[in-house]
Amino acid sequence: MGNNKTPQLFVWRGFFILIEKFNIHLTVDKKIRSKYDITIDRAERKLRRDMQLFCSASPGCPFCESELIASESGDYSSGNLYNRDSICHKCGYTRSYLKGHGLTEEWETDKISLLKRLSINDAELGYKELGAHMKRKYTDRFNLAPRRFEELVTDVYKQLGYQVRLTQQSHDGEYDILLLDSGSNEQIIIERKRYAKRRSVGVGVVREVLGVQLLDNFSKAKIVTTSKFSLQAKKDTRRINTVLDGFHLGLVDAGVFLKELDVYNANLPPLHLLDLKNYPGKD
């Protein structure tokens, strides 16, 4: 899971099986008997019972108590598979019930979305999930690993319609991300600075990025930071954009980047799930 000091969140990962049955009907001495080939140990059986109680405690979503929207398909009586999915459009919780039969067998499964705890720096956490989490708890940006922040910035601009290439671990005098505007074919370089809250991006970074622009002939560039820019950095940037014809340097501070995170809208469990006193499946 990563360092305990790194912020964590819950996401939906796979399903927990509440009921799983598979019956084979055997004719012995003209009596029909059922053979259950799904066997579980005592601990698993208890966990399933506890999860069933948890799910039945609320008529709606057991996590956020919102209404579940159900959809059905198939008809068990006619020999087809019957399926019913109940989905919470507020937090993404899903319960899926499936039942079917053939000439000599029948089966039934009932399963629910399973929660998993992940670090914000865990590679398993998708960018849409990470971005949606950052929108609602933006202070966690200061705990992102530098490379993770680069990857998030890269995906944000990809979602905004740019063709994007994340460079190798960059050194001074290089850039982190290269954008291609599909409409104008213009290339835009991005330098990211994952700074602490009280640390401002100074004029030195502005001049460094401008130097890369001039040496490598990039007309546009952006500096994206988790923090803010110093007054002198802003002043020099305004002068650069005014004096140098055809060159533009954009400053994307924490406030602007937060607005850009609107490209994400993933369904995440509500924040109160971090205290899962009644949830049997917590790790």
Secondary structure as UniProt FT lines:
FT   TURN            4..5
FT   STRAND          8..28
FT   TURN            29..30
FT   STRAND          31..36
FT   HELIX           42..56
FT   TURN            62..64
FT   STRAND          69..73
FT   HELIX           76..78
FT   STRAND          82..87
FT   TURN            89..91
FT   STRAND          94..101
FT   STRAND          105..119
FT   TURN            120..121
FT   TURN            123..124
FT   HELIX           127..136
FT   HELIX           138..143
FT   HELIX           146..159
FT   TURN            160..161
FT   STRAND          163..166
FT   TURN            172..173
FT   STRAND          177..180
FT   TURN            182..184
FT   STRAND          187..193
FT   TURN            197..198
FT   STRAND          200..201
FT   HELIX           203..216
FT   STRAND          220..225
FT   STRAND          228..229
FT   HELIX           231..243
FT   TURN            245..246
FT   STRAND          248..252
FT   HELIX           254..260
FT   HELIX           261..263
FT   HELIX           271..274
FT   TURN            277..278
FT   TURN            280..281
//
